[in-house]
């Protein structure tokens, strides 16, 4: 997971968000696991918790929410869990903020469950058509 986090961070710096998102989106769109949605939610939550722990405790770079969310999205896709990658923005007291997270079945995995209500979410499908 640590190597994945480093790779995603490096790819974002080298190629930019759009290319990394499109590359990952092609893999995400093809995989799907027929397991029960509750089992998938539990697996997604465990994967998210482990990735957050690795990022927090072992990463020397202090990876951003963007890199962490892209890595989580990819990991879940590899397990056949079709999650949604989200980016949102807000302005509180005049300060522009952006944030990225992953949702599965309406549940934010690496963020508070109501992140979609705190941030205005972008429709990323227009970037790639996925």
Rosetta blueprint (number, residue, H / E / L):
1 X L
2 X H
3 X H
4 X H
5 X H
6 X H
7 X H
8 X H
9 X H
10 X H
11 X H
12 X H
13 X H
14 X H
15 X H
16 X L
17 X H
18 X H
19 X H
20 X H
21 X H
22 X H
23 X H
24 X H
25 X H
26 X H
27 X H
28 X H
29 X H
30 X H
31 X L
32 X L
33 X L
34 X L
35 X L
36 X L
37 X H
38 X H
39 X H
40 X H
41 X H
42 X H
43 X H
44 X H
45 X H
46 X H
47 X H
48 X H
49 X H
50 X H
51 X H
52 X H
53 X H
54 X H
55 X H
56 X H
57 X H
58 X H
59 X L
60 X L
61 X L
62 X L
63 X L
64 X L
65 X H
66 X H
67 X H
68 X H
69 X H
70 X H
71 X H
72 X H
73 X H
74 X H
75 X H
76 X H
77 X H
78 X H
79 X L
80 X L
81 X L
82 X L
83 X L
84 X E
85 X E
86 X E
87 X E
88 X E
89 X E
90 X E
91 X E
92 X E
93 X L
94 X L
95 X E
96 X E
97 X E
98 X E
99 X E
100 X E
101 X E
102 X E
103 X E
104 X E
105 X L
106 X L
107 X E
108 X E
109 X L
110 X L
111 X L
112 X L
113 X L
114 X L
115 X H
116 X H
117 X H
118 X H
119 X L
120 X E
121 X E
122 X L
123 X L
124 X L
125 X H
126 X H
127 X H
128 X H
129 X L
130 X L
